[in-house]
Amino acid sequence: MSKPRILLVDDDPDILDVLEITLAEENYEILKAGDGEEAIRIIQSKPLDLVLLDYNMPKMNGQQVCLKVKQDLLLRHIPIIMVTGKGEISDKVGGINAGADDYIVKPFEPKELLARIRMILRRTERDLEANPLTRLPGNVSILNELTNRLEKKTLFAVCYVDLDKFKSYNDTYGFEHGDDVIRDTARILIQTTHRFGNHDDFIGHIGGDDFVVVTLPQNADSICKEIIAEFEKKSPSFYNETDRKNGYIVSHDRQGNPQKIPLISISIGIVTNEVRKIEHVAQIGEIGAELKSYAKKLERSNYVKDQRKDDRCNTK
């Protein structure tokens, strides 16, 4: 099991050293930042389990850092403990208003700090069933969401989202760049669904480059069109200038022969119970896989919506 990774943020090197010594009693991996801007760079680039954040700092204070983190849909899950000065009520209020999960006052008792950290890490682990890369709900939550919709017998549309040519991209550019593509895709799904969907829509990460969006049938087309438009706008930035201009990357098959692989695109299959009865979750998955496979055969990014009362499939 990997060590919990904690970021310590303070502009006073002596306090950072004291914090690191205090946390040395536990099995934590420690990262340090000397100001708010450095903290943001680390938070955006490395997976973290907790941030211990000083309120008063240059460049960006603790409240500004906390606000920025909590406004990012892929980072807001990271718990933040705000460290405030003794008697500074305004700092405590500012930290809480910015979304801090807890606060501790300097000078603090080491045992109290360790107890608060352990409590928040336990709570986060218990509450967060999520994909470790995007922090979107994972397969257990996806299954529960679909089961709930079926039991309520409400109309729904399940959009199965998949990236095309992603393996070749990973092989050529490496897993770190591949992870960036996955995170950017998640952001597009979140932002688009919030703009065109309903407040109770659901976004999940099945794993790898597979996602699911659950919405209402009347919103599905708008959401999928916008996802495709935003992805096509973003995807050229995943490549170097040569590959971007060529419109392909050169990969090799198992025999070592060079192949021209098109740039990454996105395919979506929409399963809906508007015109056909769906009785179990497995049925949703089977139809979704079929539609997504059909969409992948089309040019560039595309989506296919199931409108069958029989065995025919109409594309949008």
RAPEQUI-V881826 format. One record per backbone hydrogen bond with DSSP energy under -0.5 kcal/mol. CO is the residue of the C=O (numbers start at 1). NH is the residue of the N-H. If there is no record, write none. Layout:
((CO NH) (CO NH))
//
This chain:
((4 6) (4 29) (5 49) (5 50) (6 8) (6 31) (7 52) (8 33) (9 54) (11 13) (12 16) (13 17) (14 18) (15 19) (16 20) (17 21) (18 22) (19 23) (20 24) (22 25) (23 26) (26 28) (27 4) (28 30) (29 6) (31 8) (33 10) (35 39) (36 40) (37 41) (38 42) (39 43) (40 44) (41 45) (42 45) (42 46) (49 79) (50 7) (51 53) (51 81) (52 9) (53 83) (55 57) (55 62) (58 36) (58 60) (60 36) (61 65) (62 66) (63 67) (64 68) (65 69) (66 70) (67 71) (68 72) (69 72) (71 73) (72 75) (72 76) (75 78) (79 51) (80 82) (80 101) (80 102) (81 53) (82 84) (82 104) (83 55) (84 106) (85 88) (87 89) (88 92) (89 93) (90 94) (91 95) (92 96) (93 97) (94 98) (95 100) (96 99) (102 82) (104 84) (108 110) (109 113) (110 114) (111 115) (112 116) (113 117) (114 118) (115 119) (116 120) (117 121) (118 122) (119 123) (120 124) (121 125) (122 126) (123 127) (124 128) (127 129) (128 130) (129 138) (131 135) (136 131) (137 205) (138 142) (139 143) (140 144) (141 145) (142 146) (143 147) (144 148) (145 149) (146 150) (147 151) (148 152) (149 153) (149 154) (150 153) (156 273) (157 159) (157 215) (158 160) (158 271) (159 161) (159 213) (160 269) (161 211) (162 267) (164 265) (165 169) (166 170) (167 171) (168 172) (169 173) (170 174) (174 178) (175 179) (176 180) (177 181) (178 182) (179 183) (180 184) (181 185) (182 186) (183 187) (184 188) (185 189) (186 190) (187 191) (188 192) (189 193) (190 194) (191 195) (192 196) (193 197) (198 201) (202 214) (203 137) (204 206) (204 212) (207 210) (209 163) (210 206) (210 207) (211 161) (212 204) (213 159) (213 215) (214 202) (215 157) (216 219) (216 220) (217 220) (217 221) (219 223) (220 224) (221 225) (222 226) (223 227) (224 228) (225 229) (226 230) (227 231) (228 232) (229 233) (230 234) (231 235) (232 236) (234 237) (235 238) (236 239) (240 244) (241 245) (242 246) (243 247) (243 248) (247 263) (249 251) (249 261) (251 259) (253 256) (257 253) (259 251) (259 261) (260 262) (261 249) (265 164) (266 302) (267 162) (268 304) (269 160) (269 271) (270 272) (270 306) (271 158) (280 283) (280 284) (281 285) (282 286) (283 287) (284 288) (285 289) (286 290) (287 291) (288 292) (289 293) (290 294) (291 295) (292 296) (293 297) (294 297) (295 298) (302 268) (303 316) (304 270) (305 307) (314 305))
//
